[in-house]
Amino acid sequence: MIAAQVKEYNKKSIAVQLVEMEKPSIGNTEVLIKVLAAGVNPLDNMISRGEVKMIVPYKLPVTAGNEFVGLVEEVGSEVSNFKVNDRVFARLPLNKIGAFAEYISVVEAALAKVPDYLSDIEAAAVPLTALTTMQALDLMKVKTGKSIFISGGTGSVGAMAIPIAKAKGLRVITNGSAENEKRVLELGVNQFIDYKKEDYTKVLTEVDYVLDTLGGNETEKQMSILKKGGTLVSLKGMPNGAFAKRMNLPKWKRVLFGIAGRKFDKLAEKHGVFYEFIFVESNGSQLQEVADIFEELKIKPSIDTVYPFHEVNAALDKVANGRSKGKTIITIGEK
Ligand SMILES: NC(=O)c1ccc[n+]([C@@H]2O[C@H](COP(=O)([O-])OP(=O)(O)OC[C@H]3O[C@@H](n4cnc5c(N)ncnc54)[C@H](OP(=O)(O)O)[C@@H]3O)[C@@H](O)[C@H]2O)c1
């Protein structure tokens, strides 16, 4: 089979290499899947650049790709929830990625069944950003009727976070590029701010929760719009000690992240709010919850561009260059 691999960490090049490999075998709790399509994420480029080495130290070469949709071809002897020909999707476990491949073996616990109304391309856009949203909203302990600011909501995270936050009964405010305003309003956004024309810190106060997709100096700015006691969950800020503990990282990494993230913990203290960082993990039952919400509300993910598998590097470049209108997808196999 063909797979796209990261051969070495390279800060200057995000290119992966297409290689011929053995089709994977499966363990008792695993499922063999023929991959139909895979979502492409900024995370794929961060892995190639070696930017997440401290959180997940991959042994190279590693097959790239963090999320996919595919068809079950074979199930292990202890697999109980899936059968041959089921259409499934997943964000892959951190220790075993590899969605950019014709076949993949995945533990049952990471998988969920795809709602029928979603096409393969639409389904491939869901797992990683939907789980990111679910895991962030869980940490915020969101309650119906409260408000959330999703920064940069015109990108692929926003395309999932907006409808899921709406489905959880939140009032959703977002900012992003003006060309995507109509699309995010259609996703249910209550208030849109054009980030090139308006400063959200001048128009927003007393927000209950923030999902920070921007990081850097924007993180403190977003803390300033929160109510006292509000929570900001960052996808792009600095990991902190609480994150390292939640992820069960070794003690020395907990100390290191404790030091690295202290600045943000202190800023949160200054603003009287809570700061959390997350790194999205696989979770089949949480993804099934998303699939059920989607099935009921018939939510359609926003798709930006679709590339064939042999153009995987063009897809990675597209994601690296921004101007996102939703998800970039690569198509891999056929039914
Ligand atoms: N920690 C985790 O587990 C996790 C999980 C998922 C994603 N992430 C991170 O979350 C970030 C967003 O991911 P994504 O897939 O949504 O990226 P994306 O698809 O590239 O979208 C980013 C969006 O933000 C907009 N934007 C850029 N600068 C902005 C600013 N200053 N203010 C407001 N909007 C701005 C962009 O608009 P333009 O068209 O103007 O560029 C674009 O629409 C990435 O850094 C990714 O690595 C982390």
The ligand as an SDF file (V2000), in Angstrom:
LIG
                    3D

 48 52  0  0  0  0  0  0  0  0999 V2000
   -4.2500   22.1500   20.5370 N   0  0  0  0  0  0  0  0  0  0  0  0
   -5.0530   21.4010   19.7880 C   0  0  0  0  0  0  0  0  0  0  0  0
   -5.4470   20.2940   20.1550 O   0  0  0  0  0  0  0  0  0  0  0  0
   -5.5080   21.9340   18.4700 C   0  0  0  0  0  0  0  0  0  0  0  0
   -6.5220   21.2750   17.7510 C   0  0  0  0  0  0  0  0  0  0  0  0
   -6.9780   21.8430   16.5520 C   0  0  0  0  0  0  0  0  0  0  0  0
   -6.3920   23.0350   16.1030 C   0  0  0  0  0  0  0  0  0  0  0  0
   -5.3980   23.6270   16.8240 N   0  0  0  0  0  0  0  0  0  0  0  0
   -4.7930   24.8970   16.4020 C   0  0  0  0  0  0  0  0  0  0  0  0
   -5.8220   25.8650   16.2600 O   0  0  0  0  0  0  0  0  0  0  0  0
   -5.4280   26.8110   15.2790 C   0  0  0  0  0  0  0  0  0  0  0  0
   -6.5660   27.0290   14.2900 C   0  0  0  0  0  0  0  0  0  0  0  0
   -6.7450   25.8250   13.5390 O   0  0  0  0  0  0  0  0  0  0  0  0
   -7.6350   25.8160   12.2350 P   0  0  0  0  0  0  0  0  0  0  0  0
   -7.5440   24.4360   11.6840 O   0  0  0  0  0  0  0  0  0  0  0  0
   -8.9730   26.4050   12.5040 O   0  0  0  0  0  0  0  0  0  0  0  0
   -6.7960   26.8280   11.3130 O   0  0  0  0  0  0  0  0  0  0  0  0
   -7.2620   27.4750    9.9490 P   0  0  0  0  0  0  0  0  0  0  0  0
   -8.2270   26.5600    9.2790 O   0  0  0  0  0  0  0  0  0  0  0  0
   -6.0050   27.8880    9.2570 O   0  0  0  0  0  0  0  0  0  0  0  0
   -8.0900   28.7820   10.3790 O   0  0  0  0  0  0  0  0  0  0  0  0
   -7.5750   29.9080   11.0140 C   0  0  0  0  0  0  0  0  0  0  0  0
   -8.5830   31.0630   10.8080 C   0  0  0  0  0  0  0  0  0  0  0  0
   -8.2470   32.1370   11.6860 O   0  0  0  0  0  0  0  0  0  0  0  0
   -8.3340   33.3750   10.9530 C   0  0  0  0  0  0  0  0  0  0  0  0
   -7.4020   34.3430   11.5450 N   0  0  0  0  0  0  0  0  0  0  0  0
   -6.0690   34.4670   11.3160 C   0  0  0  0  0  0  0  0  0  0  0  0
   -5.5670   35.4410   12.1080 N   0  0  0  0  0  0  0  0  0  0  0  0
   -6.6010   35.9300   12.8340 C   0  0  0  0  0  0  0  0  0  0  0  0
   -6.7120   36.9380   13.8350 C   0  0  0  0  0  0  0  0  0  0  0  0
   -5.6720   37.6510   14.2430 N   0  0  0  0  0  0  0  0  0  0  0  0
   -7.9300   37.1600   14.3740 N   0  0  0  0  0  0  0  0  0  0  0  0
   -9.0120   36.4400   13.9820 C   0  0  0  0  0  0  0  0  0  0  0  0
   -8.9680   35.4680   13.0350 N   0  0  0  0  0  0  0  0  0  0  0  0
   -7.7650   35.2190   12.4830 C   0  0  0  0  0  0  0  0  0  0  0  0
   -7.9230   32.9940    9.5620 C   0  0  0  0  0  0  0  0  0  0  0  0
   -8.3900   33.9700    8.6540 O   0  0  0  0  0  0  0  0  0  0  0  0
   -7.4780   34.5110    7.4100 P   0  0  0  0  0  0  0  0  0  0  0  0
   -8.1980   33.9980    6.2070 O   0  0  0  0  0  0  0  0  0  0  0  0
   -7.5220   35.9890    7.5190 O   0  0  0  0  0  0  0  0  0  0  0  0
   -6.0960   33.9270    7.5720 O   0  0  0  0  0  0  0  0  0  0  0  0
   -8.5860   31.6160    9.3810 C   0  0  0  0  0  0  0  0  0  0  0  0
   -9.9180   31.7440    8.9140 O   0  0  0  0  0  0  0  0  0  0  0  0
   -4.1510   26.2590   14.6190 C   0  0  0  0  0  0  0  0  0  0  0  0
   -3.0640   26.9430   15.1520 O   0  0  0  0  0  0  0  0  0  0  0  0
   -4.1330   24.8040   15.0450 C   0  0  0  0  0  0  0  0  0  0  0  0
   -2.8240   24.2960   15.1410 O   0  0  0  0  0  0  0  0  0  0  0  0
   -4.9370   23.0790   17.9760 C   0  0  0  0  0  0  0  0  0  0  0  0
  1  2  1  0
  2  3  2  0
  2  4  1  0
  4  5  1  0
  4 48  2  0
  5  6  2  0
  6  7  1  0
  7  8  2  0
  8  9  1  0
  8 48  1  0
  9 10  1  0
  9 46  1  0
 10 11  1  0
 11 12  1  0
 11 44  1  0
 12 13  1  0
 13 14  1  0
 14 15  2  0
 14 16  1  0
 14 17  1  0
 17 18  1  0
 18 19  2  0
 18 20  1  0
 18 21  1  0
 21 22  1  0
 22 23  1  0
 23 24  1  0
 23 42  1  0
 24 25  1  0
 25 26  1  0
 25 36  1  0
 26 27  1  0
 26 35  1  0
 27 28  2  0
 28 29  1  0
 29 30  1  0
 29 35  2  0
 30 31  1  0
 30 32  2  0
 32 33  1  0
 33 34  2  0
 34 35  1  0
 36 37  1  0
 36 42  1  0
 37 38  1  0
 38 39  2  0
 38 40  1  0
 38 41  1  0
 42 43  1  0
 44 45  1  0
 44 46  1  0
 46 47  1  0
M  CHG  2   8   1  16  -1
M  END
$$$$
